[in-house]
C-alpha cells in the first residue's frame, strides 16, 4: 500500500508525533483505528456561539440584550429571557428547529390577524 504524502512540515510532523506519544493508550488506539495519517491535531476549534453573528454582524447576546431592553421588566421572567436567548442563538446558528419555530410564529401571527387561511 503506497504511503500518503504528508502535507505537514517536518517540524509539524515532529509535534504531531510528540502529541500522539503523550496520549493515553485508549486515545492512541482510537486515533489508530481512524488512521494516524488522517489525524490532524492542529485543527482550529469552532467559533463559540457568542462569536457567531447574523447578516448585520450582531452577536446573539447583543441581539438578546437589545430585544429585552424593549420589554418592560414586569413583562418577562427568567424563562422568557432564556427563551429569547435560545431562539436568537438558534436562528443565528442556522438550527432548523429554531428556524421552524420562527416561521411558525410568523405564520400564526398572520393566521390570527387574517382569520382562517
C-alpha positions as a printed NumPy array, in Angstrom:
array([[  0.   ,   0.   ,   0.   ],
       [  1.541,   3.369,  -1.011],
       [  2.242,   5.87 ,   1.75 ],
       [  0.302,   9.126,   1.817],
       [  2.236,  12.275,   1.066],
       [  2.283,  14.36 ,   4.236],
       [  1.088,  17.953,   3.977],
       [  2.743,  18.785,   7.294],
       [  6.211,  20.256,   7.586],
       [  8.984,  18.309,   9.287],
       [  8.505,  20.389,  12.462],
       [  4.724,  19.803,  12.45 ],
       [  5.244,  16.06 ,  11.96 ],
       [  7.528,  16.016,  14.998],
       [  4.957,  17.962,  17.056],
       [  2.217,  15.575,  15.876],
       [  4.302,  12.579,  16.962],
       [  5.05 ,  14.223,  20.334],
       [  1.338,  14.892,  20.911],
       [  0.491,  11.311,  19.96 ],
       [  3.229,   9.856,  22.177],
       [  1.919,  11.865,  25.151],
       [ -1.616,  10.494,  24.828],
       [ -3.195,   7.714,  26.821],
       [ -3.269,   4.231,  25.297],
       [ -7.039,   4.467,  24.84 ],
       [ -6.81 ,   7.712,  22.817],
       [ -3.915,   6.329,  20.769],
       [ -5.998,   3.267,  19.908],
       [ -8.926,   5.466,  18.824],
       [ -6.697,   7.56 ,  16.546],
       [ -5.034,   4.472,  15.061],
       [ -8.458,   2.977,  14.31 ],
       [ -9.39 ,   6.082,  12.304],
       [ -5.931,   6.37 ,  10.765],
       [ -2.92 ,   8.179,  12.17 ],
       [ -2.136,   9.698,   8.765],
       [ -5.587,  11.344,   8.573],
       [ -5.473,  12.624,  12.164],
       [ -4.888,  16.371,  12.435],
       [ -4.1  ,  17.51 ,  15.987],
       [ -3.794,  21.096,  14.739],
       [ -7.43 ,  21.629,  13.729],
       [ -8.782,  25.039,  14.618],
       [-11.674,  24.968,  17.112],
       [-15.136,  26.069,  16.028],
       [-16.184,  29.581,  16.895],
       [-18.006,  29.832,  20.193],
       [-21.694,  30.608,  19.774],
       [-21.189,  34.138,  21.142],
       [-18.9  ,  34.952,  18.221],
       [-21.34 ,  33.772,  15.57 ],
       [-23.117,  36.722,  14.025],
       [-26.173,  37.44 ,  11.932],
       [-26.122,  39.083,   8.492],
       [-25.528,  42.512,  10.063],
       [-22.711,  41.172,  12.295],
       [-24.683,  41.281,  15.58 ],
       [-23.94 ,  38.564,  18.135],
       [-26.73 ,  36.569,  19.751],
       [-26.023,  38.125,  23.14 ],
       [-26.146,  41.673,  21.702],
       [-29.443,  40.972,  19.938],
       [-30.897,  39.379,  23.079],
       [-29.957,  42.401,  25.204],
       [-31.315,  44.804,  22.566],
       [-34.648,  42.953,  22.388],
       [-35.051,  42.618,  26.157],
       [-34.427,  46.365,  26.593],
       [-37.596,  46.959,  24.547],
       [-39.671,  44.894,  27.024],
       [-40.773,  46.189,  30.397],
       [-39.251,  44.237,  33.266],
       [-42.707,  43.294,  34.515],
       [-43.492,  41.597,  31.185],
       [-40.842,  38.893,  31.271],
       [-39.338,  36.321,  33.603],
       [-36.037,  34.45 ,  33.594],
       [-37.705,  31.753,  31.468],
       [-38.774,  34.432,  28.96 ],
       [-35.219,  35.787,  28.735],
       [-33.839,  32.252,  28.358],
       [-36.306,  31.598,  25.542],
       [-35.204,  34.773,  23.757],
       [-31.56 ,  33.717,  24.1  ],
       [-32.244,  30.183,  22.822],
       [-34.197,  31.204,  19.734],
       [-31.773,  34.021,  18.927],
       [-28.684,  31.818,  19.14 ],
       [-30.514,  29.012,  17.324],
       [-31.525,  31.224,  14.409],
       [-28.064,  32.794,  14.131],
       [-26.508,  29.325,  14.299],
       [-28.731,  28.108,  11.443],
       [-30.521,  25.476,  13.552],
       [-33.606,  24.167,  11.7  ],
       [-35.522,  23.684,  14.941],
       [-35.411,  27.392,  15.795],
       [-35.978,  28.479,  12.202],
       [-39.146,  26.345,  12.233],
       [-40.292,  27.967,  15.487],
       [-39.767,  31.401,  13.975],
       [-41.572,  30.556,  10.736],
       [-44.495,  29.028,  12.636],
       [-44.713,  32.116,  14.868],
       [-44.849,  34.39 ,  11.813],
       [-47.47 ,  32.15 ,  10.178],
       [-49.547,  32.024,  13.373],
       [-49.466,  35.811,  13.749],
       [-50.791,  36.16 ,  10.17 ],
       [-53.347,  33.412,  10.829],
       [-54.725,  35.233,  13.85 ],
       [-54.783,  38.554,  12.004],
       [-56.341,  37.28 ,   8.781],
       [-58.533,  34.528,  10.156],
       [-58.658,  31.12 ,   8.506],
       [-56.009,  30.953,   5.749]])
